[in-house]
Amino acid sequence: MKTLSKIPYKGLTVRNFIYAVPNGGFRSKRTASVLKAEGVKRGIPDLHCFVAVHPYHSLYIEMKTETGDLTESQKSVIPMLRREGHKVLICRSEEQALNEILKYLGIAI
């Protein structure tokens, strides 16, 4: 995200158009219950770039390690997002994610 804060885009920076989805990590049962009530949903990818780039409505990126597998929730949600017109990618490094974001936005560096 630090690198995205340095790349100009539409008069701002790329970072202004991307946010992280707070789905991962350990939580107490109470916190998990509150987040669920607020609408946090299992399986949503880690990053969302809300810029529409034809033919897509937006870009979602799920970050995984080299050997990481998708969860059952992700295996269910990702195809749904794709059917609804979103581009969804699985990236296995920060560099890969950065390159995919820049390619999606048409930014050459």
C-alpha positions in Angstrom: 0.0 0.0 0.0 3.0 2.3 0.6 4.1 2.0 -3.0 0.5 2.6 -4.2 0.6 5.9 -2.3 3.4 7.1 -4.5 1.8 6.4 -7.9 -0.2 9.2 -9.4 -3.7 8.3 -10.7 -6.6 10.6 -11.7 -5.2 13.6 -9.8 -4.7 11.5 -6.6 -2.7 8.3 -6.1 -3.6 4.7 -6.8 -3.9 4.1 -3.0 -7.0 6.3 -2.9 -8.9 3.8 -5.1 -8.0 0.6 -3.2 -8.9 -0.7 0.2 -8.2 -3.8 2.3 -11.1 -6.0 3.4 -10.7 -6.9 7.1 -11.7 -10.5 6.9 -8.6 -12.3 8.1 -6.9 -12.8 11.4 -7.9 -14.1 14.9 -10.8 -12.4 16.6 -12.7 -13.0 19.8 -16.1 -14.5 19.5 -17.6 -11.2 20.5 -15.7 -9.2 17.9 -16.5 -11.8 15.2 -20.2 -11.5 16.1 -20.1 -7.7 15.9 -18.3 -7.8 12.5 -20.8 -10.3 11.2 -23.7 -8.1 12.3 -22.0 -5.2 10.5 -21.9 -7.1 7.3 -18.4 -8.6 7.1 -18.6 -11.6 4.9 -16.4 -14.6 4.7 -14.6 -15.3 1.4 -14.4 -11.7 0.1 -10.9 -11.2 -1.3 -8.3 -9.2 0.6 -8.1 -6.1 -1.7 -10.6 -4.2 -3.7 -9.9 -1.6 -6.4 -13.2 0.1 -7.0 -12.3 1.6 -10.4 -14.4 0.2 -13.3 -12.2 -0.7 -16.3 -14.2 -2.1 -19.2 -15.4 -4.8 -19.2 -15.1 -5.1 -15.4 -16.9 -3.3 -12.6 -13.9 -3.5 -10.3 -10.8 -5.6 -9.3 -10.6 -7.9 -6.3 -7.3 -9.5 -5.3 -6.9 -12.4 -2.9 -3.4 -12.6 -1.4 -2.0 -16.1 -0.8 1.4 -17.5 0.0 3.2 -19.6 -2.6 1.5 -22.7 -1.3 -1.7 -21.2 0.2 -5.0 -22.6 -0.9 -8.4 -20.9 -1.2 -10.8 -21.5 1.7 -14.2 -23.0 1.0 -15.8 -19.6 1.4 -13.4 -18.1 -1.1 -14.1 -20.9 -3.6 -17.8 -20.0 -3.3 -17.6 -16.2 -3.4 -14.9 -15.7 -6.1 -17.0 -17.3 -8.9 -20.0 -15.2 -7.8 -17.9 -12.0 -8.0 -16.7 -13.0 -11.5 -20.2 -13.8 -12.7 -21.3 -10.3 -11.5 -18.6 -8.6 -13.7 -15.7 -8.2 -11.3 -12.1 -9.2 -12.2 -10.8 -11.4 -9.4 -7.1 -12.5 -9.2 -5.2 -14.7 -6.8 -1.7 -13.1 -6.2 1.1 -14.8 -4.4 3.4 -11.9 -3.8 3.2 -8.1 -3.2 5.1 -7.6 -6.4 2.6 -9.7 -8.4 -0.4 -7.8 -6.8 1.3 -4.4 -7.6 1.9 -5.4 -11.2 -1.7 -6.6 -11.6 -3.2 -3.5 -10.2 -1.1 -1.3 -12.5 -1.9 -3.4 -15.5 -5.6 -3.3 -14.7 -5.5 0.5 -14.4 -3.4 0.9 -17.5 -0.4 2.4 -15.7 3.0 1.8 -17.2 6.0 2.2 -14.9 
